[in-house]
Amino acid sequence: MNFNEINSVAEYERLRQQFASVEGWLTALEGYALFKLAEIGPGVGRIVEIGSFLGKSTCWLATGSQQASREKVAAVDHFSGSPEHQPGQGFECEAIVREGTTYNRFLDNIRSVGVEGYIDPIKASSEEAAGGWRDPIRLLFIDGDHSYEATRLDFSLWFPFVCSGGIVCFHDIGAWEGCTRYYNELVQSASGEVHQLGRVGSIGIVQKV
Ligand SMILES: C[S@@+](CC[C@H](N)C(=O)[O-])C[C@H]1O[C@@H](n2cnc3c(N)ncnc32)[C@H](O)[C@@H]1O
């Protein structure tokens, strides 16, 4: 019997409880996949998240990297919410209705989990942030605007920084039409830029060739 597997079950449950109070659009299983990639994923370079919202996925990523004493997480978001989070829209966000931004709630959440020292918030659009970016990336998590055009733009802006063998994760594959269509095109394309490693919940995971 491999006792490490039993330890993983206990670790998953401990983290699930730790992050339960942080609001967000991520299941605990998806969070644990990000945690493991941040902890033991391949490559050398930064971890970049496009779309942090209230910090749920950021907390999982930062905790994984912190556990292995690896890189901090760059959390890129303009913190104004996606179209569906705006007042009166399908996934209206209370912080946006109240304050017009998710930034203060994001900071409260990462502090409540104790990972604020492992996160560099970048309060900017994906496009602005990519314009000033210079570092290699070993793990890129794309969870910003879910339209086809925005997902394609996020990938094209940030993929050049991903190291060979680095990992790119896309959230809400199968759940949102635009990002799903882009993801399917990417993994089926003959360009050979990436190969698909698999899916955990709605996270599609590819590796740079
Ligand atoms: C689906 S939410 C992210 C959910 C988050 N990853 C979680 O675990 O709960 C999408 C986020 O992307 C951000 N966003 C949308 N378009 C963006 C853009 N062009 N640049 C930066 N952030 C963007 C929104 O402000 C929103 O916070």
Ligand as a Chemical Component Dictionary entry (heavy atoms), coordinates in Angstrom:
data_LIG
# 
_chem_comp.id                   LIG 
_chem_comp.type                 NON-POLYMER 
_chem_comp.pdbx_formal_charge   0 
_chem_comp.three_letter_code    LIG 
# 
loop_
_chem_comp_atom.comp_id 
_chem_comp_atom.atom_id 
_chem_comp_atom.alt_atom_id 
_chem_comp_atom.type_symbol 
_chem_comp_atom.charge 
_chem_comp_atom.model_Cartn_x 
_chem_comp_atom.model_Cartn_y 
_chem_comp_atom.model_Cartn_z 
_chem_comp_atom.pdbx_ordinal 
LIG C1  C1  C 0  -14.501 33.841 -13.890 1  
LIG S1  S1  S 1  -13.723 35.126 -12.997 2  
LIG C2  C2  C 0  -12.285 34.337 -12.345 3  
LIG C3  C3  C 0  -12.606 33.344 -11.272 4  
LIG C4  C4  C 0  -11.450 32.981 -10.380 5  
LIG N1  N1  N 0  -10.336 32.423 -11.094 6  
LIG C5  C5  C 0  -11.912 32.039 -9.265  7  
LIG O1  O1  O 0  -11.242 31.073 -8.953  8  
LIG O2  O2  O -1 -12.971 32.288 -8.689  9  
LIG C6  C6  C 0  -13.069 36.121 -14.294 10 
LIG C7  C7  C 0  -12.218 37.285 -13.828 11 
LIG O3  O3  O 0  -11.516 37.760 -14.967 12 
LIG C8  C8  C 0  -11.391 39.152 -14.879 13 
LIG N2  N2  N 0  -11.212 39.665 -16.236 14 
LIG C9  C9  C 0  -12.081 39.647 -17.268 15 
LIG N3  N3  N 0  -11.544 40.188 -18.361 16 
LIG C10 C10 C 0  -10.285 40.554 -18.028 17 
LIG C11 C11 C 0  -9.208  41.177 -18.741 18 
LIG N4  N4  N 0  -9.313  41.512 -20.030 19 
LIG N5  N5  N 0  -8.064  41.420 -18.084 20 
LIG C12 C12 C 0  -7.934  41.095 -16.757 21 
LIG N6  N6  N 0  -8.921  40.497 -16.044 22 
LIG C13 C13 C 0  -10.068 40.228 -16.668 23 
LIG C14 C14 C 0  -12.661 39.628 -14.215 24 
LIG O4  O4  O 0  -12.455 40.880 -13.575 25 
LIG C15 C15 C 0  -12.965 38.479 -13.241 26 
LIG O5  O5  O 0  -12.489 38.782 -11.969 27 
# 
loop_
_chem_comp_bond.comp_id 
_chem_comp_bond.atom_id_1 
_chem_comp_bond.atom_id_2 
_chem_comp_bond.value_order 
_chem_comp_bond.pdbx_ordinal 
LIG C1  S1  SING 1  
LIG S1  C2  SING 2  
LIG S1  C6  SING 3  
LIG C2  C3  SING 4  
LIG C3  C4  SING 5  
LIG C4  N1  SING 6  
LIG C4  C5  SING 7  
LIG C5  O1  DOUB 8  
LIG C5  O2  SING 9  
LIG C6  C7  SING 10 
LIG C7  O3  SING 11 
LIG C7  C15 SING 12 
LIG O3  C8  SING 13 
LIG C8  N2  SING 14 
LIG C8  C14 SING 15 
LIG N2  C9  SING 16 
LIG N2  C13 SING 17 
LIG C9  N3  DOUB 18 
LIG N3  C10 SING 19 
LIG C10 C11 SING 20 
LIG C10 C13 DOUB 21 
LIG C11 N4  SING 22 
LIG C11 N5  DOUB 23 
LIG N5  C12 SING 24 
LIG C12 N6  DOUB 25 
LIG N6  C13 SING 26 
LIG C14 O4  SING 27 
LIG C14 C15 SING 28 
LIG C15 O5  SING 29 
# 
